[in-house]
Amino acid sequence: MQPTQLPFAPRVAEYVPALVRIPAGWFLMGCDTGQDNERPVHRVWVDEFLLAACQVTNADYGRFLRDTASLPPPFWGDPKFNHPEQPVVGVSWHEAIRYCEWLSASTGRNFRLPTEAEWERAARGGKGDADAGALFPWGDAPPQSLPGYAGRCASSWKTGPEPVGRGESNAYGLYNICDNVHEWCSDWYAPDYYALSPERNPRGPETGDRRASRGGSWRHHIKMSRCAARSSIPPEFQYADYGFRVACDVATAVPH
């Protein structure tokens, strides 16, 4: 499935990432059989929003570096991580936020990082609106059972992430949504947040020491994460398996 290209042109920059619409709706967030921080499973409403079909690539991030005269992240010159179509890695949460601010200023639209709730709803691809959400974007079958999984582990995932968009998308048209690199989310992280989370558009705790992240990573034995799996690190950390994808508000993305 190809990502849905939205019919608008940027006001300033010529570059806008391919975006897909994630419809508003209820879903069951969390997993009873996962880690403690994924409990309790709770019903959540998420407003409609847009999410980039792919993780931010080195080519994407290079535009930001050139326009802002910013220093590149670690691993920028490492041949294991610097292919233009690989996701950019070694970007801290603060740098991901600055990228979103630059993209917003250059396009006139409100780009940002997705919340954990938005990310999980998008990852499920609509499989989670009923009584029980699927474990993975494709269903409940383990990743090891997917065609080509062993080959990817043995080759493209051995020393770094693979170029984005090479595999199958989920039902919404999102690529690598649960694999390749961990993706920063906007939320502060708290392991017990689900017990206190609001029912509509939760945005995480007000404060914290770590920022939330989602998705699997090329570095792990199991390369694809479950949709509900949570992770977190301090926002200043720059890891070789951390990247991000951008979200965008619908109201600011499509002119009236």
C-alpha positions as CSV (number, residue, x, y, z in Angstrom):
1,M,0.0,0.0,0.0
2,Q,1.4,3.4,-1.0
3,P,1.2,6.3,1.4
4,T,-1.6,8.8,0.8
5,Q,-0.1,12.0,-0.6
6,L,-2.0,15.0,0.7
7,P,-3.0,17.6,-2.0
8,F,-1.3,20.7,-0.7
9,A,2.0,22.5,-1.5
10,P,4.2,24.1,1.1
11,R,4.1,27.9,1.3
12,V,7.9,28.3,1.6
13,A,9.9,25.1,1.3
14,E,9.6,22.7,-1.6
15,Y,9.9,19.7,0.8
16,V,7.0,18.2,2.8
17,P,7.2,14.6,3.9
18,A,4.6,12.1,2.6
19,L,1.8,12.1,5.2
20,V,-1.1,9.7,5.9
21,R,-4.3,10.5,7.7
22,I,-4.9,8.7,10.9
23,P,-8.7,8.8,11.5
24,A,-10.2,9.9,14.8
25,G,-11.5,7.2,17.0
26,W,-11.4,5.0,20.1
27,F,-8.9,2.2,20.6
28,L,-7.7,0.1,23.5
29,M,-4.2,1.3,24.5
30,G,-1.8,-1.0,26.3
31,C,-1.5,-4.8,26.6
32,D,-2.5,-7.2,29.4
33,T,0.2,-9.7,28.4
34,G,3.0,-7.1,28.1
35,Q,5.2,-5.3,30.5
36,D,3.9,-3.7,33.7
37,N,4.1,-0.3,32.2
38,E,1.6,-1.3,29.5
39,R,-1.1,-1.8,32.0
40,P,-4.0,-1.3,32.6
41,V,-5.4,-1.6,29.1
42,H,-7.6,1.5,28.8
43,R,-9.9,3.0,26.2
44,V,-8.5,6.1,24.5
45,W,-9.9,8.6,22.0
46,V,-7.4,10.2,19.6
47,D,-8.4,13.1,17.3
48,E,-7.6,12.9,13.6
49,F,-4.0,13.7,12.8
50,L,-1.4,13.2,10.1
51,L,1.7,11.1,10.5
52,A,4.7,10.8,8.2
53,A,4.6,7.6,6.2
54,C,8.3,7.0,6.9
55,Q,10.9,7.8,9.5
56,V,13.0,11.0,9.0
57,T,15.9,10.0,6.7
58,N,19.4,11.3,6.5
59,A,18.4,13.1,3.3
60,D,15.5,14.8,5.1
61,Y,17.7,15.7,8.1
62,G,20.4,17.0,5.8
63,R,18.1,19.8,4.6
64,F,17.6,20.9,8.1
65,L,21.4,20.8,8.8
66,R,22.1,23.0,5.7
67,D,19.3,25.5,6.4
68,T,20.1,25.9,10.0
69,A,23.9,25.5,9.9
70,S,23.5,22.9,12.8
71,L,26.0,20.4,13.8
72,P,25.3,16.9,12.6
73,P,24.4,14.1,15.1
74,P,26.9,11.4,16.0
75,F,27.2,8.6,13.4
76,W,26.6,11.1,10.6
77,G,29.8,10.1,8.9
78,D,29.7,6.4,9.7
79,P,29.0,4.4,6.6
80,K,26.8,2.0,8.6
81,F,24.4,4.8,9.2
82,N,24.8,7.5,6.5
83,H,23.0,6.2,3.5
84,P,20.6,9.0,2.4
85,E,17.5,6.7,2.7
86,Q,18.4,5.3,6.1
87,P,16.6,6.9,9.1
88,V,18.7,9.5,10.7
89,V,20.0,8.2,14.1
90,G,21.8,9.7,17.1
91,V,19.3,12.6,17.2
92,S,18.4,13.6,20.8
93,W,14.8,14.4,21.7
94,H,15.7,18.1,21.7
95,E,17.2,17.9,18.2
96,A,14.0,16.1,17.0
97,I,12.0,19.0,18.4
98,R,14.2,21.6,16.6
99,Y,13.7,19.7,13.4
100,C,9.9,19.9,13.8
101,E,10.2,23.6,14.5
102,W,12.3,24.1,11.4
103,L,9.9,22.1,9.3
104,S,6.9,24.1,10.7
105,A,8.6,27.4,10.0
106,S,9.6,26.4,6.5
107,T,6.1,25.0,5.5
108,G,3.7,27.1,7.5
109,R,2.2,24.0,9.1
110,N,2.4,22.6,12.6
111,F,4.8,19.7,12.6
112,R,5.6,18.0,15.9
113,L,6.4,14.6,17.4
114,P,3.4,12.3,17.9
115,T,2.1,11.5,21.4
116,E,2.4,7.9,22.6
117,A,-1.3,7.5,22.2
118,E,-1.2,8.8,18.6
119,W,1.7,6.5,17.8
120,E,0.1,3.4,19.2
121,R,-3.2,4.1,17.4
122,A,-1.3,4.6,14.1
123,A,0.8,1.5,14.6
124,R,-2.2,-0.7,15.1
125,G,-3.5,0.3,11.6
126,G,-7.1,0.2,12.8
127,K,-6.6,-3.2,14.5
128,G,-7.5,-2.2,18.0
129,D,-10.8,-0.5,17.6
130,A,-12.8,-3.5,18.7
131,D,-12.6,-5.4,22.0
132,A,-9.0,-6.4,21.8
133,G,-6.1,-4.9,19.9
134,A,-3.7,-6.9,17.8
135,L,-0.2,-7.3,19.1
136,F,1.5,-6.2,15.9
137,P,0.5,-4.0,13.0
138,W,-0.3,-7.1,10.9
139,G,-2.1,-9.1,13.7
140,D,-1.0,-11.5,16.4
141,A,1.5,-13.7,14.5
142,P,5.1,-13.3,15.8
143,P,7.5,-11.4,13.7
144,Q,9.7,-14.5,13.1
145,S,6.9,-16.0,11.1
146,L,6.8,-13.2,8.5
147,P,8.2,-13.8,5.1
148,G,11.7,-12.4,4.8
149,Y,12.2,-11.7,8.5
150,A,15.2,-14.0,8.9
151,G,16.9,-12.6,5.8
152,R,16.5,-9.0,7.1
153,C,17.9,-10.0,10.5
154,A,20.9,-11.7,8.8
155,S,21.7,-8.9,6.4
156,S,20.2,-5.4,6.4
157,W,19.6,-5.3,10.2
158,K,23.0,-6.7,11.2
159,T,25.0,-3.5,11.6
160,G,22.4,-0.7,11.3
161,P,18.9,0.3,10.2
162,E,17.7,-0.5,6.7
163,P,16.6,2.2,4.2
164,V,13.0,3.3,5.0
165,G,9.9,2.1,3.1
166,R,11.4,-1.1,1.8
167,G,9.0,-3.5,3.4
168,E,5.2,-3.7,3.6
169,S,3.2,-0.8,5.1
170,N,0.5,-1.3,7.7
171,A,-3.1,-0.7,6.9
172,Y,-2.8,3.0,7.2
173,G,0.2,3.2,4.9
174,L,2.9,3.6,7.5
175,Y,6.3,2.0,6.9
176,N,8.7,0.6,9.6
177,I,6.2,1.7,12.2
178,C,7.3,-1.0,14.7
179,D,10.9,-1.7,13.5
180,N,14.2,-0.2,12.3
181,V,14.8,2.5,15.0
182,H,13.1,3.6,18.2
183,E,11.0,6.7,17.5
184,W,10.8,9.6,19.9
185,C,7.4,10.7,21.1
186,S,6.4,14.0,22.6
187,D,5.5,12.7,26.0
188,W,7.4,12.6,29.2
189,Y,7.5,9.0,30.4
190,A,6.1,7.5,33.6
191,P,5.7,3.8,34.0
192,D,2.4,4.2,35.9
193,Y,0.9,6.8,33.7
194,Y,-1.8,4.5,32.2
195,A,-3.6,4.4,35.6
196,L,-4.0,8.2,35.5
197,S,-4.3,8.8,31.8
198,P,-7.2,10.9,30.5
199,E,-9.6,9.3,28.2
200,R,-9.2,11.7,25.4
201,N,-6.0,12.7,23.6
202,P,-3.6,11.8,26.5
203,R,-0.3,13.7,26.3
204,G,1.7,12.1,29.1
205,P,2.8,13.5,32.4
206,E,3.5,17.2,32.9
207,T,7.1,16.6,34.0
208,G,9.7,13.8,34.1
209,D,13.3,12.7,33.6
210,R,12.8,10.5,30.5
211,R,11.0,11.0,27.2
212,A,8.8,8.2,25.7
213,S,9.7,6.3,22.6
214,R,8.1,3.6,20.6
215,G,9.0,0.9,18.0
216,G,11.6,-1.7,17.6
217,S,15.2,-1.4,16.7
218,W,17.8,-2.9,14.4
219,R,20.0,-3.6,17.5
220,H,17.7,-6.0,19.3
221,H,17.3,-9.7,19.0
222,I,13.6,-9.2,18.2
223,K,13.7,-6.4,15.6
224,M,10.0,-5.6,15.6
225,S,8.2,-4.4,18.7
226,R,4.6,-5.0,19.7
227,C,2.3,-2.0,19.1
228,A,1.9,-1.5,22.8
229,A,5.5,-1.9,23.8
230,R,6.9,1.3,25.6
231,S,10.5,2.5,25.9
232,S,12.2,5.7,27.2
233,I,15.5,7.4,27.6
234,P,16.6,10.8,28.9
235,P,15.9,13.5,26.2
236,E,19.6,14.5,25.8
237,F,20.7,11.0,24.9
238,Q,21.9,10.3,21.3
239,Y,21.7,6.6,20.5
240,A,22.5,4.8,17.2
241,D,19.1,3.1,17.3
242,Y,17.0,6.2,18.0
243,G,15.3,8.2,15.3
244,F,11.9,9.8,14.8
245,R,9.0,10.5,12.4
246,V,6.9,13.7,12.4
247,A,3.2,14.2,13.0
248,C,1.1,17.1,11.8
249,D,-2.1,18.7,12.9
250,V,-4.9,18.3,10.4
251,A,-6.3,21.8,11.0
252,T,-3.0,23.4,10.0
253,A,-2.1,21.0,7.3
254,V,-4.9,21.4,4.8
255,P,-6.0,25.0,3.9
256,H,-9.7,25.8,4.2
